[in-house]
Amino acid sequence: MGSVQREPVQSRGEQVEQTEQEAARQRILAQAEADRIPVEETTRAVPDRRWRRGQQ
């Protein structure tokens, strides 16, 4: 006779916890995307004229 290996069955609490963790993960990723600064804005050159103050 062959033995059939089955994956352990998750309890209802574990399923709820896993669902909540996935929802939290999605919220964190959405917030990170909303806060993300596009690379075009971080590499744009901004004139810095502070060094000229002593030469005026």
Helices and strands as residue ranges (DSSP letters): H 12-35, H 39-42, G 50-55
